[in-house]
């Protein structure tokens, strides 16, 4: 069943709403504190880019009918189904309702928890600058990574949309193919070439997500992956991953925690945004280990 019976009409409505919101946003100071029904999203300047302070906002965003249904199915968890939307967790997940996304050796002594939002520009900058270093350390067995994604940018009244949710669902489709497909797809989604401006909800477009996936060998021409994206197979799962993010009480993205201790590159709590910062912080926590050394060297030689 198609996840949106009138997808084209809703997409046109979404575009009209986006244009109107952008016009209104120009009249305000973009990224000021927004107080909505007791919830606040504070958009803060961070070293190396723009970061977000996070709290829960009410509000549906575009395609509200579908995503509200997905949220209700998410509440039911495994086995839940409403109006043709079924709960399905991707392969290669674990934990309650399949919301644990672990990349690397599950027996590794250390765990690096990474919290991101797919529309977050600072998350994109982090992945572009530090992502390869993180992955090299994972491959070397220095630690395993646990990924949790939020969708709070979709709920920001100024930036409202569904791209964070939709991209997260597509990541689930990639993870169902395999961990390497997930890692590769995450990299191309966050890449400078493909990651949209925060005011552009391009990730809400299934066709765009499928087009980007052609850059990943495991996903190129993969009809099962493409069907999962277009059908919204993992939409309800994405809502549960987002709830897990909210329940963690994360106050900004990206946030990195090594064995529960947050990695802070500045006194203000900013995350490491260069391979060197990441390596230094990891070595401090690991007692002078080898984390990031190869990745940092490669980054410097490029």
Secondary structure, 3 states (H helix, E strand, C coil): CCCCCCHHHHHHHHHHHHHHHHHHHCCCCCCCCEEECCEEEEEEEECCEEEEECCCCCCCCCCHHHHHHHHHHHHHCCCCEECCEECCCCCCCECHHHCEEEECCCCCCCEEEEEEECCCHHHHHHHHHHHHHHHHHHHCCCCEEEEEEECHHHHCCCCCCCHHHHHHHHHHHHHHHCHHHHHHHHHHHHCCCCCCCCCCCHHHCHHHHHHHHCCCCCCCCCHHHHHHHHHCCCHHHHHHHHHHHHHCCCCEECEEEECCEECCCCCCCCCCCCHHHHHHHHHHHHCCCCCCHHHHHHHHHC
